[in-house]
Amino acid sequence: MTIALPRHVLATETESGLVLLDERGGRYWQLNGSGATALKLLLAGTSTQDTAEELTRGSAVGSDQAAADIAALLNALSQAGLVVVS
């Protein structure tokens, strides 16, 4: 699976995470630290499972729950036109 930002989406890091701006419509999404880390890892080519394992290191959350959360995040971002999943 490949994850990419469309040309019309800009990503900017913030103190608390990441902001995605859809330049076509002027809407933006703010991701918290975990969501930002997950998206950055996925954009860099890290697998969903490896991303889930990275997010759960030192956490009480299991990798199955993290993988489900990542899938939900990707689904929401894809439906909003903020990422392309292929």
C-alpha positions as CSV (number, residue, x, y, z in Angstrom):
1,M,0.0,0.0,0.0
2,T,1.3,3.5,-0.9
3,I,0.1,6.6,0.9
4,A,0.6,10.1,-0.6
5,L,-0.6,13.6,-0.2
6,P,-2.3,15.1,-3.3
7,R,-0.7,18.2,-4.8
8,H,-3.4,20.4,-3.4
9,V,-2.7,19.3,0.2
10,L,0.0,20.9,2.3
11,A,1.3,19.5,5.6
12,T,2.7,21.7,8.3
13,E,4.1,20.4,11.6
14,T,2.9,22.1,14.8
15,E,3.9,21.9,18.4
16,S,1.1,19.4,19.0
17,G,1.0,17.4,15.8
18,L,0.3,18.2,12.1
19,V,-2.0,20.4,10.1
20,L,-3.2,19.3,6.6
21,L,-4.5,22.2,4.5
22,D,-6.7,21.5,1.4
23,E,-5.8,24.5,-0.8
24,R,-8.7,23.8,-3.1
25,G,-11.4,24.3,-0.5
26,G,-9.5,26.1,2.3
27,R,-10.4,23.5,4.8
28,Y,-7.8,22.1,7.2
29,W,-7.4,19.1,9.5
30,Q,-5.4,19.0,12.7
31,L,-3.8,15.8,13.7
32,N,-2.6,15.1,17.3
33,G,0.9,13.8,17.9
34,S,-0.1,10.1,17.4
35,G,-2.0,10.8,14.2
36,A,0.9,13.0,12.9
37,T,3.5,10.3,13.7
38,A,1.4,7.7,12.0
39,L,0.8,9.7,8.9
40,K,4.5,10.7,8.6
41,L,5.6,7.1,8.9
42,L,3.0,5.9,6.3
43,L,4.0,8.7,3.9
44,A,7.7,7.5,4.3
45,G,6.7,4.0,3.2
46,T,6.4,2.3,6.6
47,S,3.8,-0.5,6.6
48,T,0.6,-0.1,8.6
49,Q,1.7,-3.0,10.9
50,D,5.2,-1.5,11.5
51,T,3.6,1.9,12.1
52,A,1.2,0.4,14.6
53,E,4.1,-1.3,16.4
54,E,6.0,2.0,16.5
55,L,3.1,3.8,18.0
56,T,2.5,1.2,20.7
57,R,6.1,1.1,22.0
58,G,5.9,2.1,25.7
59,S,2.1,2.4,25.5
60,A,-0.7,0.5,27.1
61,V,-2.5,0.4,23.6
62,G,-2.0,-2.9,21.8
63,S,-0.9,-3.1,18.2
64,D,-4.2,-4.4,17.0
65,Q,-6.0,-1.4,18.4
66,A,-3.3,0.9,16.9
67,A,-3.7,-0.8,13.5
68,A,-7.5,-0.3,13.7
69,D,-7.0,3.4,14.6
70,I,-4.6,3.9,11.7
71,A,-7.1,2.3,9.3
72,A,-9.8,4.7,10.6
73,L,-7.5,7.7,10.2
74,L,-6.5,6.7,6.6
75,N,-10.2,6.1,5.8
76,A,-11.2,9.5,7.1
77,L,-8.3,11.4,5.4
78,S,-9.0,9.5,2.1
79,Q,-12.7,10.4,2.2
80,A,-11.8,14.0,2.8
81,G,-9.4,14.0,-0.2
82,L,-6.4,14.7,2.0
83,V,-4.5,11.5,1.2
84,V,-4.4,9.0,-1.7
85,V,-4.2,5.4,-0.9
86,S,-3.1,3.0,-3.6
